[in-house]
Amino acid sequence: MNKKQIKFIAGSIIIVAAIGYLVVTGISKTSVYYLTVSELLSKGDSVFGQGIRVEGKVMDGSIKKAPSALKVDFKITDSSKDISVHYEGVIPDLFEDGRDVVVEGKYSREGVFMAHTLLTSCPSKYESKGKSHPQEAKKI
């Protein structure tokens, strides 16, 4: 092999290694699953300042929207423990009391979850309420 081919192969290996490194670090930083409120609180000091996702149900009567409508404070619970959440941003249309939500952000030492992402789950209005399925319906 001549010097040009060796340089090309070495350069290709370096580029492939750099891309592989970026993919692995990118996946490890964004592949955060969500915790329940109880799991978050059981982790103690190790979660302060860390980017995490927390799942819970919005507690009835806890929503306090700012006049600007881009800030909201509320509490989420997993039926055994609850935490306060502060969110600034566009509030989803489906956000309301009793709704299951996933918040992404950081938990502060003051006990408030500072969310930068607020996701609501879709209501189960599309599920069948009756006992029979369309396959079981009788033909007329």
C-alpha positions as CSV (number, residue, x, y, z in Angstrom):
1,M,0.0,0.0,0.0
2,N,1.1,3.5,-0.7
3,K,1.1,6.4,1.7
4,K,-2.2,7.8,0.3
5,Q,-4.1,4.6,0.9
6,I,-2.7,4.3,4.5
7,K,-3.8,8.0,5.2
8,F,-7.2,7.3,3.8
9,I,-7.7,4.2,5.8
10,A,-6.5,5.9,9.0
11,G,-8.7,8.9,8.4
12,S,-11.7,6.6,7.8
13,I,-11.1,4.8,11.0
14,I,-10.9,8.0,13.0
15,I,-14.1,9.3,11.4
16,V,-16.0,6.1,12.1
17,A,-14.7,6.0,15.7
18,A,-15.7,9.6,16.3
19,I,-19.2,9.0,14.9
20,G,-19.5,5.8,17.0
21,Y,-18.5,7.8,20.1
22,L,-21.0,10.5,19.4
23,V,-23.8,8.0,18.9
24,V,-23.1,6.1,22.1
25,T,-22.8,9.2,24.3
26,G,-25.9,10.7,22.7
27,I,-28.0,7.6,23.3
28,S,-26.8,7.3,26.9
29,K,-27.6,10.9,27.7
30,T,-31.1,10.8,26.1
31,S,-32.2,7.3,27.1
32,V,-33.6,8.3,30.4
33,Y,-36.7,6.4,31.5
34,Y,-39.1,8.0,33.9
35,L,-39.3,7.5,37.6
36,T,-42.4,7.5,39.7
37,V,-42.7,10.2,42.5
38,S,-41.8,7.6,45.2
39,E,-38.8,6.4,43.2
40,L,-37.6,10.0,42.8
41,L,-37.9,10.8,46.5
42,S,-36.3,7.5,47.6
43,K,-33.1,8.4,45.7
44,G,-32.3,11.2,48.1
45,D,-29.5,13.7,47.3
46,S,-28.3,11.8,44.2
47,V,-31.1,13.3,42.1
48,F,-30.6,17.0,42.8
49,G,-29.5,18.9,39.7
50,Q,-29.7,15.8,37.5
51,G,-31.8,15.7,34.3
52,I,-34.7,13.2,34.9
53,R,-38.2,12.4,33.9
54,V,-41.0,11.8,36.5
55,E,-44.4,10.3,35.9
56,G,-47.4,11.1,38.0
57,K,-51.0,12.2,38.2
58,V,-51.9,15.9,38.6
59,M,-53.4,16.3,42.0
60,D,-56.9,17.8,42.0
61,G,-57.0,21.5,42.8
62,S,-53.2,21.9,42.7
63,I,-52.9,23.7,39.4
64,K,-52.0,27.4,39.7
65,K,-51.5,29.1,36.3
66,A,-49.8,32.5,36.0
67,P,-51.6,35.3,34.2
68,S,-49.1,35.0,31.3
69,A,-50.4,31.4,30.8
70,L,-46.8,30.3,30.1
71,K,-46.1,29.4,33.7
72,V,-47.8,26.8,35.9
73,D,-47.3,25.3,39.3
74,F,-48.9,22.1,40.3
75,K,-48.4,18.9,42.2
76,I,-48.1,15.3,40.9
77,T,-48.6,12.1,42.9
78,D,-48.2,8.4,42.5
79,S,-51.0,7.8,45.0
80,S,-48.5,7.5,47.9
81,K,-46.2,10.5,47.7
82,D,-46.4,13.9,45.9
83,I,-44.0,16.6,44.7
84,S,-44.5,20.2,43.5
85,V,-43.7,21.0,39.9
86,H,-42.9,24.4,38.3
87,Y,-43.2,24.5,34.5
88,E,-42.5,27.4,32.1
89,G,-43.6,26.9,28.5
90,V,-46.5,26.1,26.3
91,I,-49.1,24.2,28.4
92,P,-50.6,21.2,26.6
93,D,-54.4,21.4,25.8
94,L,-55.1,18.2,27.7
95,F,-53.4,19.4,30.9
96,E,-55.9,19.3,33.7
97,D,-56.6,17.8,37.2
98,G,-56.3,14.1,37.4
99,R,-54.4,13.7,34.1
100,D,-51.3,11.5,33.9
101,V,-48.3,13.5,33.0
102,V,-44.6,13.1,32.5
103,V,-42.4,16.0,33.4
104,E,-38.7,16.3,32.4
105,G,-36.3,18.6,34.2
106,K,-34.3,18.9,37.4
107,Y,-35.3,18.3,41.1
108,S,-34.1,21.2,43.3
109,R,-33.0,21.0,46.9
110,E,-36.0,23.1,47.8
111,G,-38.3,20.1,46.9
112,V,-39.6,21.6,43.6
113,F,-39.3,19.9,40.3
114,M,-38.2,22.5,37.7
115,A,-39.7,21.1,34.5
116,H,-38.7,22.2,31.0
117,T,-40.9,19.6,29.3
118,L,-44.5,18.7,30.2
119,L,-46.2,15.8,28.4
120,T,-49.8,14.6,29.0
121,S,-51.2,11.2,28.2
122,C,-54.0,10.8,25.8
123,P,-57.4,10.1,27.4
124,S,-58.7,6.6,27.0
125,K,-61.9,7.8,25.3
126,Y,-61.0,5.6,22.3
127,E,-61.2,2.4,24.2
128,S,-64.4,0.3,24.0
129,K,-66.8,1.0,26.9
130,G,-69.0,-1.9,26.1
131,K,-68.4,-5.5,26.8
132,S,-68.6,-6.6,23.2
133,H,-66.0,-5.9,20.5
134,P,-67.0,-5.2,16.9
135,Q,-66.0,-8.7,15.9
136,E,-68.5,-10.0,18.3
137,A,-71.3,-7.7,17.2
138,K,-74.3,-9.4,15.6
139,K,-75.1,-8.8,12.0
140,I,-78.5,-7.3,11.3
